[in-house]
Amino acid sequence: MKHITILLLCGLISGCSAANTFFDDHENFVNARNSEVGKNFKKVLSSAHYYDYWEGGEHYFNHKKYGVRTLGGEQKEYSFKSGMCEWALVVESAANTVSSWRFVSDREHCTHKQFYEGAW
């Protein structure tokens, strides 16, 4: 019974992985960033896996790094890096909300899988 359960779980996980072939990984990345516009910046950082360990500076697995620069009186740009992908979120300081975002690197370097790919 235990072996059957393990085989079923492996099939389910790999099934989700196979479903990723039906989605455009670049478009998924764009949709994920677009969904952050208008949201509270702290909630964005705590809810998306891209921003894990923001407070600590580097993610232990992907070495996600960030930078901050002031754009104008009320805006700051927070830049992030994951692998070769670099992007920036523009945050309205007074309201602490994401007002826009942009690619820093080439779009082709930025992807996001629709479904969890598992440990394999």
N, CA, C and O atoms as CSV, one atom per row, in Angstrom:
chain,resi,resn,atom,element,x,y,z
A,1,MET,N,N,0.824,-1.198,0.000
A,1,MET,CA,C,0.000,0.000,0.000
A,1,MET,C,C,0.869,1.263,0.000
A,1,MET,O,O,0.562,2.245,-0.675
A,2,LYS,N,N,1.954,1.214,0.769
A,2,LYS,CA,C,2.850,2.363,0.863
A,2,LYS,C,C,3.488,2.671,-0.492
A,2,LYS,O,O,3.637,3.840,-0.849
A,3,HIS,N,N,3.862,1.647,-1.244
A,3,HIS,CA,C,4.484,1.846,-2.551
A,3,HIS,C,C,3.499,2.442,-3.556
A,3,HIS,O,O,3.874,3.268,-4.388
A,4,ILE,N,N,2.258,2.024,-3.472
A,4,ILE,CA,C,1.236,2.557,-4.377
A,4,ILE,C,C,1.010,4.039,-4.100
A,4,ILE,O,O,0.862,4.839,-5.024
A,5,THR,N,N,0.986,4.396,-2.820
A,5,THR,CA,C,0.809,5.797,-2.440
A,5,THR,C,C,1.957,6.646,-2.969
A,5,THR,O,O,1.735,7.740,-3.487
A,6,ILE,N,N,3.166,6.151,-2.842
A,6,ILE,CA,C,4.337,6.886,-3.328
A,6,ILE,C,C,4.272,7.043,-4.848
A,6,ILE,O,O,4.561,8.120,-5.369
A,7,LEU,N,N,3.898,5.987,-5.558
A,7,LEU,CA,C,3.782,6.061,-7.015
A,7,LEU,C,C,2.693,7.051,-7.441
A,7,LEU,O,O,2.873,7.792,-8.407
A,8,LEU,N,N,1.575,7.063,-6.730
A,8,LEU,CA,C,0.501,8.007,-7.053
A,8,LEU,C,C,0.937,9.446,-6.826
A,8,LEU,O,O,0.635,10.326,-7.631
A,9,LEU,N,N,1.647,9.684,-5.729
A,9,LEU,CA,C,2.143,11.034,-5.446
A,9,LEU,C,C,3.151,11.483,-6.500
A,9,LEU,O,O,3.108,12.628,-6.950
A,10,CYS,N,N,4.045,10.601,-6.890
A,10,CYS,CA,C,5.024,10.942,-7.930
A,10,CYS,C,C,4.322,11.259,-9.253
A,10,CYS,O,O,4.708,12.193,-9.955
A,11,GLY,N,N,3.311,10.492,-9.582
A,11,GLY,CA,C,2.560,10.747,-10.805
A,11,GLY,C,C,1.836,12.075,-10.769
A,11,GLY,O,O,1.792,12.791,-11.769
A,12,LEU,N,N,1.267,12.407,-9.620
A,12,LEU,CA,C,0.562,13.685,-9.470
A,12,LEU,C,C,1.520,14.859,-9.609
A,12,LEU,O,O,1.224,15.829,-10.307
A,13,ILE,N,N,2.660,14.772,-8.952
A,13,ILE,CA,C,3.641,15.860,-9.012
A,13,ILE,C,C,4.191,16.016,-10.419
A,13,ILE,O,O,4.310,17.136,-10.917
A,14,SER,N,N,4.527,14.912,-11.063
A,14,SER,CA,C,5.062,15.022,-12.419
A,14,SER,C,C,3.977,15.449,-13.399
A,14,SER,O,O,4.288,16.044,-14.431
A,15,GLY,N,N,2.725,15.162,-13.106
A,15,GLY,CA,C,1.623,15.628,-13.940
A,15,GLY,C,C,1.529,17.136,-13.927
A,15,GLY,O,O,1.298,17.745,-14.971
A,16,CYS,N,N,1.702,17.756,-12.767
A,16,CYS,CA,C,1.703,19.214,-12.671
A,16,CYS,C,C,2.892,19.782,-13.442
A,16,CYS,O,O,2.780,20.811,-14.109
A,17,SER,N,N,4.017,19.105,-13.343
A,17,SER,CA,C,5.206,19.549,-14.064
A,17,SER,C,C,4.973,19.495,-15.569
A,17,SER,O,O,5.394,20.397,-16.295
A,18,ALA,N,N,4.316,18.459,-16.036
A,18,ALA,CA,C,4.038,18.328,-17.468
A,18,ALA,C,C,3.072,19.414,-17.943
A,18,ALA,O,O,3.148,19.847,-19.093
A,19,ALA,N,N,2.177,19.853,-17.081
A,19,ALA,CA,C,1.216,20.897,-17.452
A,19,ALA,C,C,1.912,22.225,-17.727
A,19,ALA,O,O,1.360,23.071,-18.432
A,20,ASN,N,N,3.103,22.424,-17.191
A,20,ASN,CA,C,3.839,23.673,-17.424
A,20,ASN,C,C,4.171,23.880,-18.893
A,20,ASN,O,O,4.380,25.015,-19.319
A,21,THR,N,N,4.223,22.815,-19.670
A,21,THR,CA,C,4.540,22.954,-21.090
A,21,THR,C,C,3.444,23.691,-21.855
A,21,THR,O,O,3.686,24.171,-22.962
A,22,PHE,N,N,2.246,23.787,-21.284
A,22,PHE,CA,C,1.138,24.477,-21.948
A,22,PHE,C,C,1.111,25.978,-21.661
A,22,PHE,O,O,0.269,26.689,-22.209
A,23,PHE,N,N,2.002,26.466,-20.824
A,23,PHE,CA,C,2.015,27.862,-20.428
A,23,PHE,C,C,3.300,28.542,-20.892
A,23,PHE,O,O,4.353,27.908,-20.957
A,24,ASP,N,N,3.213,29.814,-21.210
A,24,ASP,CA,C,4.368,30.625,-21.585
A,24,ASP,C,C,5.018,31.142,-20.302
A,24,ASP,O,O,4.434,31.965,-19.596
A,25,ASP,N,N,6.216,30.665,-20.004
A,25,ASP,CA,C,6.896,31.032,-18.755
A,25,ASP,C,C,7.188,32.522,-18.670
A,25,ASP,O,O,7.150,33.091,-17.580
A,26,HIS,N,N,7.479,33.165,-19.793
A,26,HIS,CA,C,7.751,34.608,-19.796
A,26,HIS,C,C,6.471,35.387,-19.504
A,26,HIS,O,O,6.480,36.359,-18.749
A,27,GLU,N,N,5.373,34.947,-20.112
A,27,GLU,CA,C,4.086,35.614,-19.882
A,27,GLU,C,C,3.633,35.424,-18.431
A,27,GLU,O,O,3.037,36.328,-17.845
A,28,ASN,N,N,3.910,34.267,-17.857
A,28,ASN,CA,C,3.584,34.033,-16.444
A,28,ASN,C,C,4.344,34.994,-15.546
A,28,ASN,O,O,3.801,35.481,-14.554
A,29,PHE,N,N,5.601,35.271,-15.889
A,29,PHE,CA,C,6.395,36.212,-15.104
A,29,PHE,C,C,5.778,37.609,-15.183
A,29,PHE,O,O,5.638,38.291,-14.167
A,30,VAL,N,N,5.414,38.028,-16.391
A,30,VAL,CA,C,4.808,39.351,-16.590
A,30,VAL,C,C,3.491,39.442,-15.811
A,30,VAL,O,O,3.234,40.445,-15.145
A,31,ASN,N,N,2.669,38.412,-15.893
A,31,ASN,CA,C,1.393,38.413,-15.169
A,31,ASN,C,C,1.599,38.478,-13.662
A,31,ASN,O,O,0.846,39.151,-12.957
A,32,ALA,N,N,2.619,37.778,-13.167
A,32,ALA,CA,C,2.904,37.817,-11.732
A,32,ALA,C,C,3.310,39.220,-11.294
A,32,ALA,O,O,2.862,39.693,-10.250
A,33,ARG,N,N,4.156,39.894,-12.081
A,33,ARG,CA,C,4.563,41.266,-11.739
A,33,ARG,C,C,3.381,42.230,-11.868
A,33,ARG,O,O,3.200,43.101,-11.017
A,34,ASN,N,N,2.579,42.084,-12.919
A,34,ASN,CA,C,1.421,42.960,-13.084
A,34,ASN,C,C,0.442,42.821,-11.927
A,34,ASN,O,O,-0.201,43.796,-11.539
A,35,SER,N,N,0.324,41.623,-11.376
A,35,SER,CA,C,-0.606,41.403,-10.263
A,35,SER,C,C,-0.142,42.098,-8.985
A,35,SER,O,O,-0.935,42.271,-8.059
A,36,GLU,N,N,1.123,42.497,-8.918
A,36,GLU,CA,C,1.655,43.172,-7.728
A,36,GLU,C,C,1.394,44.679,-7.738
A,36,GLU,O,O,1.448,45.320,-6.689
A,37,VAL,N,N,1.113,45.242,-8.900
A,37,VAL,CA,C,0.875,46.684,-9.011
A,37,VAL,C,C,-0.397,47.042,-8.247
A,37,VAL,O,O,-1.442,46.414,-8.417
A,38,GLY,N,N,-0.283,48.064,-7.404
A,38,GLY,CA,C,-1.406,48.516,-6.595
A,38,GLY,C,C,-1.474,47.886,-5.218
A,38,GLY,O,O,-2.284,48.297,-4.387
A,39,LYS,N,N,-0.633,46.894,-4.965
A,39,LYS,CA,C,-0.649,46.204,-3.674
A,39,LYS,C,C,0.361,46.828,-2.711
A,39,LYS,O,O,1.311,47.494,-3.123
A,40,ASN,N,N,0.132,46.597,-1.437
A,40,ASN,CA,C,1.040,47.039,-0.396
A,40,ASN,C,C,2.391,46.344,-0.594
A,40,ASN,O,O,2.449,45.126,-0.765
A,41,PHE,N,N,3.465,47.120,-0.570
A,41,PHE,CA,C,4.799,46.588,-0.857
A,41,PHE,C,C,5.208,45.502,0.139
A,41,PHE,O,O,5.763,44.479,-0.262
A,42,LYS,N,N,4.944,45.706,1.416
A,42,LYS,CA,C,5.325,44.691,2.416
A,42,LYS,C,C,4.563,43.396,2.199
A,42,LYS,O,O,5.116,42.312,2.388
A,43,LYS,N,N,3.297,43.496,1.802
A,43,LYS,CA,C,2.525,42.282,1.532
A,43,LYS,C,C,3.054,41.562,0.301
A,43,LYS,O,O,3.066,40.331,0.262
A,44,VAL,N,N,3.493,42.312,-0.706
A,44,VAL,CA,C,4.083,41.701,-1.897
A,44,VAL,C,C,5.344,40.933,-1.507
A,44,VAL,O,O,5.546,39.799,-1.939
A,45,LEU,N,N,6.183,41.555,-0.694
A,45,LEU,CA,C,7.432,40.900,-0.290
A,45,LEU,C,C,7.179,39.634,0.518
A,45,LEU,O,O,7.932,38.667,0.408
A,46,SER,N,N,6.132,39.635,1.322
A,46,SER,CA,C,5.881,38.473,2.172
A,46,SER,C,C,5.053,37.399,1.488
A,46,SER,O,O,4.959,36.283,2.000
A,47,SER,N,N,4.447,37.705,0.340
A,47,SER,CA,C,3.553,36.721,-0.272
A,47,SER,C,C,4.128,36.016,-1.491
A,47,SER,O,O,3.635,34.949,-1.857
A,48,ALA,N,N,5.126,36.557,-2.120
A,48,ALA,CA,C,5.649,35.961,-3.351
A,48,ALA,C,C,6.995,35.289,-3.100
A,48,ALA,O,O,7.851,35.839,-2.407
A,49,HIS,N,N,7.177,34.104,-3.664
A,49,HIS,CA,C,8.419,33.365,-3.420
A,49,HIS,C,C,9.638,34.064,-4.005
A,49,HIS,O,O,10.762,33.773,-3.596
A,50,TYR,N,N,9.446,34.977,-4.951
A,50,TYR,CA,C,10.580,35.717,-5.495
A,50,TYR,C,C,11.279,36.547,-4.432
A,50,TYR,O,O,12.477,36.812,-4.537
A,51,TYR,N,N,10.554,36.953,-3.425
A,51,TYR,CA,C,11.073,37.906,-2.460
A,51,TYR,C,C,11.405,37.271,-1.107
A,51,TYR,O,O,11.536,37.974,-0.106
A,52,ASP,N,N,11.538,35.955,-1.079
A,52,ASP,CA,C,11.912,35.279,0.166
A,52,ASP,C,C,13.196,35.875,0.718
A,52,ASP,O,O,14.121,36.198,-0.026
A,53,TYR,N,N,13.232,36.008,1.992
A,53,TYR,CA,C,14.425,36.470,2.702
A,53,TYR,C,C,14.858,37.868,2.284
A,53,TYR,O,O,16.051,38.172,2.280
A,54,TRP,N,N,13.903,38.717,1.933
A,54,TRP,CA,C,14.198,40.116,1.612
A,54,TRP,C,C,14.976,40.759,2.744
A,54,TRP,O,O,15.982,41.431,2.518
A,55,GLU,N,N,14.508,40.551,3.953
A,55,GLU,CA,C,15.122,41.190,5.118
A,55,GLU,C,C,16.572,40.747,5.289
A,55,GLU,O,O,17.408,41.521,5.754
A,56,GLY,N,N,16.872,39.503,4.914
A,56,GLY,CA,C,18.219,38.981,5.107
A,56,GLY,C,C,19.185,39.331,3.990
A,56,GLY,O,O,20.392,39.148,4.146
A,57,GLY,N,N,18.690,39.826,2.878
A,57,GLY,CA,C,19.581,40.249,1.810
A,57,GLY,C,C,19.771,39.233,0.714
A,57,GLY,O,O,19.727,39.603,-0.459
A,58,GLU,N,N,19.981,37.972,1.031
A,58,GLU,CA,C,20.176,36.956,0.009
A,58,GLU,C,C,19.377,35.717,0.350
A,58,GLU,O,O,19.314,35.303,1.507
A,59,HIS,N,N,18.778,35.140,-0.646
A,59,HIS,CA,C,18.064,33.879,-0.477
A,59,HIS,C,C,19.113,32.773,-0.471
A,59,HIS,O,O,20.048,32.813,-1.270
A,60,TYR,N,N,18.980,31.810,0.393
A,60,TYR,CA,C,19.998,30.779,0.513
A,60,TYR,C,C,20.072,29.893,-0.734
A,60,TYR,O,O,21.095,29.247,-0.962
A,61,PHE,N,N,19.008,29.850,-1.546
A,61,PHE,CA,C,18.998,28.945,-2.683
A,61,PHE,C,C,19.290,29.670,-4.007
A,61,PHE,O,O,20.159,29.238,-4.765
A,62,ASN,N,N,18.586,30.746,-4.287
A,62,ASN,CA,C,18.714,31.421,-5.576
A,62,ASN,C,C,19.607,32.651,-5.522
A,62,ASN,O,O,19.878,33.251,-6.562
A,63,HIS,N,N,20.059,33.033,-4.370
A,63,HIS,CA,C,20.883,34.224,-4.209
A,63,HIS,C,C,20.197,35.447,-4.793
A,63,HIS,O,O,20.779,36.189,-5.584
A,64,LYS,N,N,18.956,35.641,-4.391
A,64,LYS,CA,C,18.187,36.783,-4.867
A,64,LYS,C,C,18.703,38.037,-4.183
A,64,LYS,O,O,18.743,38.112,-2.955
A,65,LYS,N,N,19.089,38.999,-4.962
A,65,LYS,CA,C,19.662,40.222,-4.413
A,65,LYS,C,C,18.764,41.390,-4.758
A,65,LYS,O,O,17.947,41.313,-5.675
A,66,TYR,N,N,18.920,42.462,-4.020
A,66,TYR,CA,C,18.099,43.635,-4.280
A,66,TYR,C,C,18.916,44.895,-4.095
A,66,TYR,O,O,19.961,44.898,-3.445
A,67,GLY,N,N,18.421,45.946,-4.674
A,67,GLY,CA,C,19.013,47.261,-4.514
A,67,GLY,C,C,17.890,48.272,-4.388
A,67,GLY,O,O,16.762,48.009,-4.805
A,68,VAL,N,N,18.188,49.407,-3.824
A,68,VAL,CA,C,17.178,50.451,-3.639
A,68,VAL,C,C,17.762,51.769,-4.123
A,68,VAL,O,O,18.904,52.110,-3.813
A,69,ARG,N,N,16.957,52.507,-4.892
A,69,ARG,CA,C,17.371,53.853,-5.275
A,69,ARG,C,C,16.145,54.755,-5.276
A,69,ARG,O,O,15.031,54.312,-5.553
A,70,THR,N,N,16.365,56.017,-4.965
A,70,THR,CA,C,15.289,56.997,-4.940
A,70,THR,C,C,15.111,57.573,-6.335
A,70,THR,O,O,16.069,58.040,-6.952
A,71,LEU,N,N,13.870,57.537,-6.829
A,71,LEU,CA,C,13.567,58.053,-8.165
A,71,LEU,C,C,13.154,59.509,-8.117
A,71,LEU,O,O,13.538,60.306,-8.972
A,72,GLY,N,N,12.387,59.837,-7.135
A,72,GLY,CA,C,11.879,61.197,-6.994
A,72,GLY,C,C,11.494,61.388,-5.541
A,72,GLY,O,O,11.832,60.564,-4.690
A,73,GLY,N,N,10.801,62.452,-5.258
A,73,GLY,CA,C,10.447,62.739,-3.883
A,73,GLY,C,C,9.681,61.633,-3.183
A,73,GLY,O,O,9.927,61.347,-2.011
A,74,GLU,N,N,8.757,61.014,-3.892
A,74,GLU,CA,C,7.882,60.028,-3.247
A,74,GLU,C,C,8.009,58.624,-3.819
A,74,GLU,O,O,7.194,57.762,-3.491
A,75,GLN,N,N,9.000,58.365,-4.658
A,75,GLN,CA,C,9.134,57.047,-5.252
A,75,GLN,C,C,10.514,56.456,-5.021
A,75,GLN,O,O,11.533,57.146,-5.061
A,76,LYS,N,N,10.507,55.142,-4.776
A,76,LYS,CA,C,11.751,54.378,-4.683
A,76,LYS,C,C,11.637,53.190,-5.607
A,76,LYS,O,O,10.557,52.632,-5.798
A,77,GLU,N,N,12.773,52.807,-6.182
A,77,GLU,CA,C,12.815,51.640,-7.050
A,77,GLU,C,C,13.612,50.540,-6.354
A,77,GLU,O,O,14.770,50.733,-5.983
A,78,TYR,N,N,12.978,49.396,-6.186
A,78,TYR,CA,C,13.618,48.240,-5.568
A,78,TYR,C,C,13.925,47.242,-6.680
A,78,TYR,O,O,13.019,46.773,-7.369
A,79,SER,N,N,15.195,46.921,-6.851
A,79,SER,CA,C,15.577,45.981,-7.910
A,79,SER,C,C,15.872,44.612,-7.305
A,79,SER,O,O,16.355,44.497,-6.178
A,80,PHE,N,N,15.568,43.579,-8.089
A,80,PHE,CA,C,15.715,42.195,-7.646
A,80,PHE,C,C,16.436,41.398,-8.714
A,80,PHE,O,O,16.400,41.735,-9.898
A,81,LYS,N,N,17.088,40.339,-8.277
A,81,LYS,CA,C,17.798,39.471,-9.207
A,81,LYS,C,C,17.572,38.027,-8.795
A,81,LYS,O,O,17.703,37.670,-7.624
A,82,SER,N,N,17.229,37.201,-9.780
A,82,SER,CA,C,17.083,35.763,-9.564
A,82,SER,C,C,17.690,35.084,-10.784
A,82,SER,O,O,17.117,35.134,-11.873
A,83,GLY,N,N,18.835,34.458,-10.611
A,83,GLY,CA,C,19.547,33.902,-11.754
A,83,GLY,C,C,20.000,35.043,-12.652
A,83,GLY,O,O,20.658,35.973,-12.186
A,84,MET,N,N,19.656,34.981,-13.937
A,84,MET,CA,C,20.012,36.049,-14.874
A,84,MET,C,C,18.885,37.071,-15.025
A,84,MET,O,O,19.029,38.066,-15.735
A,85,CYS,N,N,17.786,36.820,-14.362
A,85,CYS,CA,C,16.629,37.713,-14.449
A,85,CYS,C,C,16.762,38.854,-13.444
A,85,CYS,O,O,17.013,38.634,-12.259
A,86,GLU,N,N,16.589,40.076,-13.944
A,86,GLU,CA,C,16.600,41.249,-13.071
A,86,GLU,C,C,15.379,42.101,-13.399
A,86,GLU,O,O,15.071,42.345,-14.566
A,87,TRP,N,N,14.683,42.555,-12.344
A,87,TRP,CA,C,13.535,43.424,-12.523
A,87,TRP,C,C,13.478,44.397,-11.355
A,87,TRP,O,O,14.170,44.223,-10.352
A,88,ALA,N,N,12.653,45.416,-11.497
A,88,ALA,CA,C,12.544,46.436,-10.452
A,88,ALA,C,C,11.079,46.784,-10.214
A,88,ALA,O,O,10.278,46.843,-11.148
A,89,LEU,N,N,10.749,47.010,-8.958
A,89,LEU,CA,C,9.419,47.475,-8.575
A,89,LEU,C,C,9.540,48.936,-8.159
A,89,LEU,O,O,10.437,49.295,-7.395
A,90,VAL,N,N,8.639,49.777,-8.659
A,90,VAL,CA,C,8.592,51.178,-8.260
A,90,VAL,C,C,7.534,51.301,-7.175
A,90,VAL,O,O,6.388,50.891,-7.363
A,91,VAL,N,N,7.929,51.874,-6.030
A,91,VAL,CA,C,7.051,51.943,-4.864
A,91,VAL,C,C,6.810,53.399,-4.489
A,91,VAL,O,O,7.745,54.191,-4.372
A,92,GLU,N,N,5.537,53.734,-4.303
A,92,GLU,CA,C,5.159,55.055,-3.787
A,92,GLU,C,C,5.433,55.037,-2.283
A,92,GLU,O,O,4.792,54.291,-1.543
A,93,SER,N,N,6.376,55.848,-1.836
A,93,SER,CA,C,6.814,55.812,-0.446
A,93,SER,C,C,5.701,56.163,0.535
A,93,SER,O,O,5.558,55.503,1.565
A,94,ALA,N,N,4.916,57.185,0.235
A,94,ALA,CA,C,3.887,57.637,1.175
A,94,ALA,C,C,2.841,56.555,1.422
A,94,ALA,O,O,2.464,56.309,2.568
A,95,ALA,N,N,2.376,55.917,0.375
A,95,ALA,CA,C,1.341,54.894,0.501
A,95,ALA,C,C,1.924,53.489,0.659
A,95,ALA,O,O,1.207,52.553,1.013
A,96,ASN,N,N,3.225,53.343,0.396
A,96,ASN,CA,C,3.917,52.056,0.451
A,96,ASN,C,C,3.262,51.029,-0.483
A,96,ASN,O,O,3.117,49.859,-0.128
A,97,THR,N,N,2.868,51.484,-1.681
A,97,THR,CA,C,2.261,50.588,-2.658
A,97,THR,C,C,3.115,50.529,-3.926
A,97,THR,O,O,3.808,51.485,-4.274
A,98,VAL,N,N,3.048,49.398,-4.595
A,98,VAL,CA,C,3.766,49.205,-5.857
A,98,VAL,C,C,2.993,49.952,-6.935
A,98,VAL,O,O,1.815,49.673,-7.158
A,99,SER,N,N,3.647,50.903,-7.607
A,99,SER,CA,C,2.966,51.677,-8.646
A,99,SER,C,C,3.271,51.158,-10.045
A,99,SER,O,O,2.462,51.340,-10.954
A,100,SER,N,N,4.429,50.513,-10.238
A,100,SER,CA,C,4.781,49.943,-11.534
A,100,SER,C,C,5.983,49.022,-11.364
A,100,SER,O,O,6.522,48.876,-10.266
A,101,TRP,N,N,6.388,48.412,-12.452
A,101,TRP,CA,C,7.579,47.570,-12.451
A,101,TRP,C,C,8.195,47.625,-13.849
A,101,TRP,O,O,7.570,48.101,-14.797
A,102,ARG,N,N,9.435,47.130,-13.961
A,102,ARG,CA,C,10.109,47.100,-15.259
A,102,ARG,C,C,11.167,46.004,-15.265
A,102,ARG,O,O,11.650,45.578,-14.216
A,103,PHE,N,N,11.514,45.559,-16.467
A,103,PHE,CA,C,12.630,44.627,-16.632
A,103,PHE,C,C,13.922,45.422,-16.535
A,103,PHE,O,O,14.016,46.522,-17.079
A,104,VAL,N,N,14.905,44.882,-15.856
A,104,VAL,CA,C,16.252,45.446,-15.852
A,104,VAL,C,C,17.100,44.647,-16.833
A,104,VAL,O,O,17.898,45.220,-17.575
A,105,SER,N,N,16.932,43.336,-16.841
A,105,SER,CA,C,17.637,42.469,-17.789
A,105,SER,C,C,16.732,42.217,-18.995
A,105,SER,O,O,15.624,42.748,-19.072
A,106,ASP,N,N,17.213,41.407,-19.928
A,106,ASP,CA,C,16.391,41.014,-21.069
A,106,ASP,C,C,15.205,40.184,-20.587
A,106,ASP,O,O,15.321,39.393,-19.650
A,107,ARG,N,N,14.080,40.376,-21.237
A,107,ARG,CA,C,12.844,39.675,-20.893
A,107,ARG,C,C,13.035,38.152,-20.930
A,107,ARG,O,O,12.452,37.434,-20.117
A,108,GLU,N,N,13.834,37.670,-21.855
A,108,GLU,CA,C,14.023,36.235,-22.042
A,108,GLU,C,C,14.623,35.547,-20.815
A,108,GLU,O,O,14.466,34.339,-20.639
A,109,HIS,N,N,15.301,36.307,-19.982
A,109,HIS,CA,C,15.915,35.722,-18.792
A,109,HIS,C,C,14.913,35.535,-17.654
A,109,HIS,O,O,15.219,34.870,-16.664
A,110,CYS,N,N,13.724,36.113,-17.786
A,110,CYS,CA,C,12.749,36.107,-16.694
A,110,CYS,C,C,11.600,35.156,-16.996
A,110,CYS,O,O,10.813,35.376,-17.917
A,111,THR,N,N,11.520,34.099,-16.202
A,111,THR,CA,C,10.464,33.108,-16.373
A,111,THR,C,C,9.841,32.773,-15.030
A,111,THR,O,O,10.433,32.996,-13.974
A,112,HIS,N,N,8.644,32.238,-15.097
A,112,HIS,CA,C,7.928,31.806,-13.886
A,112,HIS,C,C,7.077,30.613,-14.270
A,112,HIS,O,O,6.275,30.705,-15.200
A,113,LYS,N,N,7.231,29.501,-13.579
A,113,LYS,CA,C,6.448,28.299,-13.854
A,113,LYS,C,C,5.060,28.448,-13.250
A,113,LYS,O,O,4.906,28.973,-12.147
A,114,GLN,N,N,4.062,27.989,-13.970
A,114,GLN,CA,C,2.689,28.054,-13.497
A,114,GLN,C,C,2.471,27.101,-12.332
A,114,GLN,O,O,1.776,27.440,-11.375
A,115,PHE,N,N,3.060,25.909,-12.407
A,115,PHE,CA,C,2.879,24.886,-11.384
A,115,PHE,C,C,4.216,24.479,-10.788
A,115,PHE,O,O,5.259,24.591,-11.433
A,116,TYR,N,N,4.171,24.007,-9.550
A,116,TYR,CA,C,5.358,23.535,-8.849
A,116,TYR,C,C,5.963,22.354,-9.598
A,116,TYR,O,O,5.251,21.422,-9.973
A,117,GLU,N,N,7.265,22.391,-9.815
A,117,GLU,CA,C,7.931,21.353,-10.589
A,117,GLU,C,C,8.441,20.190,-9.749
A,117,GLU,O,O,8.876,19.181,-10.305
A,118,GLY,N,N,8.401,20.302,-8.463
A,118,GLY,CA,C,8.854,19.202,-7.613
A,118,GLY,C,C,10.348,19.185,-7.416
A,118,GLY,O,O,11.068,20.052,-7.912
A,119,ALA,N,N,10.796,18.206,-6.699
A,119,ALA,CA,C,12.209,18.116,-6.327
A,119,ALA,C,C,13.079,17.530,-7.431
A,119,ALA,O,O,14.306,17.595,-7.353
A,120,TRP,N,N,12.455,16.957,-8.457
A,120,TRP,CA,C,13.260,16.305,-9.494
A,120,TRP,C,C,13.620,17.255,-10.551
A,120,TRP,O,O,14.298,16.885,-11.509
